Amino acid sequence: MKKTIRDFDLTNKKVIIRCDLNVPMKGNLILDDNRIKQSLKTINYAVSKGAKVIILSHLGRIKSEEDKAKNSLYPVSIRLSELLGRKVTFVNETRGDVLERAVLQMALGDVILVQNTRYEDYPVKKESSNDVELGKYWAKLGDIFINDAFGTSHRAHASNVGVASHLPSGIGFLVEKELHALGQLLDKPDKPYLVIIGGAKMNDKIKVIDKLVKKADYVLLGGGIANTFLTAKGYDLKASIYDNESILIAKKLLSEYGNKIILPLDGYGSNSYEDGIDTIYSELTSVPNNIMILDVGPKTIELFSKYINNAKTIFWNGPVGVSEFKNFEYGTKALCEVLKNSCAKVIVGGGDSAAAAIKFGYKDSFEHVSTGGGASLELIEGKVLPGIEVIEEK
């Protein structure tokens, strides 16, 4: 069992907390502050125990100077300050004299937010490659390290594995909650156990399906991943996206587990991948020329409902359509409603599915909504999460 923040005397200690403040932004406007809110319990606990809190987080991906300008954590520091009800000192650099002086001058209960850790990914990837010297540098700023960023725990970065390798370490309340919900509930789930996989990241998810289909009673597929399996079955989905490299794996899985893999029957599409356009309904056996399927239809939801209503445990990762587009949100929104009304324990596996559940007003309708899409998938797949593995045992 991993140490938690409760296992340390935090009084007058400089506590580095790796949070996941990677919120969706439009300019300087935060579109969804859920991840900030999820970090509050651990930060407030450290403050209440007399710690000096130094927060590390990433925001977006940094591949250019333009990316840096678009992904500053400054707007996040303002919102974090509002939610904490105390001043958050924003340090507009990831290393150097200004940061070191700010840490040196901290009083008990002070909170510092360091600039986006992925600024260290340009021009040379140091954060994402777990650069040893960078991890050592950040570790020297503090006395204790707490990982409360579940969403990046499946990656070995300098800001989690790197820092934890050089300091006494534990997990925060958010990571503890995630490990409990995903680990215990999905380790020996009540049967029937149902897995719903959607989204467009096909190459990664088809490998996950290979593992989960052996454990689950049924696997329901939507989105681009479903298109790959439908194409493997011989369907002509015209302009719809699918992963050609995964066709052979999909064929193999269908031949071995065809009775457990449930695919869509119908959907809504368009000849253009954009929002606010007219939709075309089609059964998937007769998709019109030049049309790409971007959502599931009512016959699919009716089919999925039969399995959902019979399940006792459900894990859902990935929207079943392009739910960020108004005209293609039907399927994911309808799925949320069916899941809400089921008697099953429903665990939403973070990422776009969590964003959709929150967007459509279902945040409090499920047993657990994870903050980590990739991390939740890898955890229930049985993989070791580097950001958790590095943490000290009790």
BELGI-V517471 format. One record per pair of residues at least 24 apart in sequence whose ideal C-beta (glycine too) atoms are under 7 Angstrom apart, sorted by the first residue. I is the first residue (numbers start at 1). J is the second residue. Records with the same first field share a line. If there is no record, write none. Layout:
I->J + J
This chain:
1->393 + 394
2->170 + 171 + 388 + 391 + 393
3->169 + 170 + 391 + 392 + 393 + 394
4->170 + 171 + 176
5->42 + 45 + 46 + 146 + 170 + 172
7->170 + 394
8->144 + 168 + 170
10->46 + 49 + 50 + 51 + 144
11->49 + 50
12->50 + 108
13->51 + 143 + 144
14->52 + 54 + 103 + 106 + 141 + 142 + 143
15->46 + 51 + 52 + 53 + 54 + 142 + 143 + 144 + 146
16->54 + 56 + 138 + 141 + 142 + 145 + 163
17->42 + 43 + 46 + 53 + 55 + 146 + 148 + 172
18->56 + 147 + 148 + 149 + 159 + 160
19->55 + 57 + 148 + 149
20->57 + 149 + 150 + 151 + 152 + 371
21->57 + 59 + 73 + 76
22->57 + 58 + 59 + 60 + 151
23->76
25->75
28->75
30->75 + 76 + 79
32->355 + 358
33->79
34->358
35->371
36->76 + 79 + 80 + 83
37->83
38->174 + 371
39->148 + 174
40->83 + 84
41->173
42->146 + 148 + 172 + 173 + 174
43->84 + 111
44->84
45->173
47->109 + 111
50->108 + 109
52->106 + 108 + 110
53->110 + 111 + 112
54->103 + 112 + 114 + 141 + 142
55->111 + 112 + 113 + 114
56->114 + 117 + 138 + 159
57->117 + 149
58->116 + 117 + 118 + 152
59->116
61->118
62->116 + 118 + 119 + 121 + 122
63->122
64->122
68->119 + 122
71->116
72->115 + 116
73->113 + 115 + 116
77->113
80->113
84->111
86->111
88->113
91->115
94->119 + 120
95->137
103->141
117->159
120->158
126->158
127->157 + 158 + 159
128->157
130->156 + 157 + 158 + 161 + 162
131->158
132->162
134->158 + 162
135->162 + 163 + 165 + 166
136->166
138->162 + 163
139->163 + 166 + 167
142->167
144->168
145->169
146->170 + 171 + 172
147->171 + 172 + 175 + 387 + 391
148->172 + 174 + 175
150->174 + 175 + 178 + 371 + 372 + 375
151->350 + 371 + 372 + 375
152->387
153->372 + 375 + 385 + 387 + 388
154->374 + 375 + 378 + 385
155->386 + 387
156->386
160->387
161->386 + 387 + 390
164->390 + 391
165->390
168->392
169->390 + 391 + 392
170->391 + 392
171->391
174->371
178->370 + 371 + 372
181->347 + 368
182->347 + 370 + 376 + 379 + 380
183->379
185->313 + 345 + 347
186->315 + 347 + 380
189->313
190->312 + 313
191->217 + 312
192->217 + 310 + 311 + 312
193->217 + 311 + 313
194->218 + 220 + 307 + 308 + 311 + 314
195->219 + 315
196->220 + 314 + 316
197->221 + 225 + 317 + 318
198->222 + 223 + 225 + 318 + 319 + 320
199->223 + 224 + 225 + 318 + 319 + 352
200->224 + 241
202->228 + 243 + 246
203->243 + 245 + 246
206->246 + 249 + 250
208->377 + 381
209->253
210->249 + 253
211->381 + 382
212->381
213->253 + 257 + 260 + 261
217->260
218->260 + 262 + 307
219->260 + 261 + 262
220->262 + 304 + 307
221->261 + 262 + 263
222->264 + 296 + 320 + 321 + 331
223->318 + 319 + 320 + 321
226->263 + 264
227->293
229->254 + 261 + 263
230->263 + 284
235->284 + 285
236->287
237->284 + 287 + 293
238->287 + 288 + 289 + 290 + 291 + 292
239->271 + 290 + 291 + 292
240->292 + 293
241->292
262->303 + 307
264->296 + 300
265->299 + 300 + 303
266->297 + 299 + 300
267->293 + 295 + 296 + 297 + 300
268->294 + 295 + 297 + 328 + 330
269->293 + 294
270->294
275->325 + 326 + 327
276->326 + 327
277->327
279->327
294->321 + 322 + 328
295->321 + 322 + 328 + 330 + 331
296->320 + 321 + 331
300->331
301->331 + 334 + 335 + 338
304->335 + 338
305->338
308->338 + 339 + 342
309->342
311->342 + 344
312->344 + 345
313->344 + 345
314->339 + 344 + 346 + 347
315->347 + 349 + 380
316->346 + 348 + 349 + 353
317->349 + 351 + 353 + 373 + 376 + 377
318->351 + 352 + 353
319->352 + 353 + 356
323->356
332->356
333->360
336->360 + 362
339->366
340->365
349->373 + 376 + 377
350->375 + 376
